Amino acid sequence: MDNVLTPLECFLPDGKMTFGLVILNQPIVRDQLEYLWSKAVMKACADGGANRLYQITEGMQDRFLPDFIAGDLDSIRPEVREFYNAKGCEITKTPDQDFTDFTKCLSLLLKKLKENEVDAIVTLGGLAGRFDQTMATVETLFHATNMTSLPVLVIQDSSLACLLQPGQHILKVATGLEGEWCGLIPVGQSCIVTTTGLKWNLTNQLLKFGVLVSTSNTYDGSGTVTVKTDQPLLWTMGIKKDQTDELI
């Protein structure tokens, strides 16, 4: 069965996507935060993500109280922890150092959400700053496949990334919010990939580091991209920043 996804539906005023929201400890675009917060079924901060939330909502923190904060709690500032604790926000320490705060926070969020309550998980942050932390975000997407069948969408400013599982995917890319670029990256292992809807399509093509990686691709104008892959494959795409701001 085809997996159908409109990656940027979470930003559409008339979008039907329901989702849980995770805030990571990286720069946040305020307009994106406010809009996604207003639509999210449940909101969580991964450790230092609470610092980002507290700072960007200065003067109106009472309107942006997360359902919970989770992680090893070595990054959240004392005054931030005290504030959210006083407001009744659940704060959970998850000390397992084999997993990132993102992975542990995501696991807890999925346990709290009811089965079939949401269509996706949306994450703000995770693709900026230190390269090792960006790769840790990608690794969490692989861990997520053992936790849920829901798509986990990682958004950082004008970029989005999600992991496509083996099979056939239909990506709707005609919201008007899409940037010009997109890519398919074979993280972890090689993939045999067939696509339609791209300017440079692939037909049973081997994607593998050292052989071929489909970066800086773009769309053919049809509004739909299909991807068939035999292994997990990272999909990434641009977000048209000015259009996003206009909608939200």
Disulfide bonds with the S-S distance in Angstrom:
none
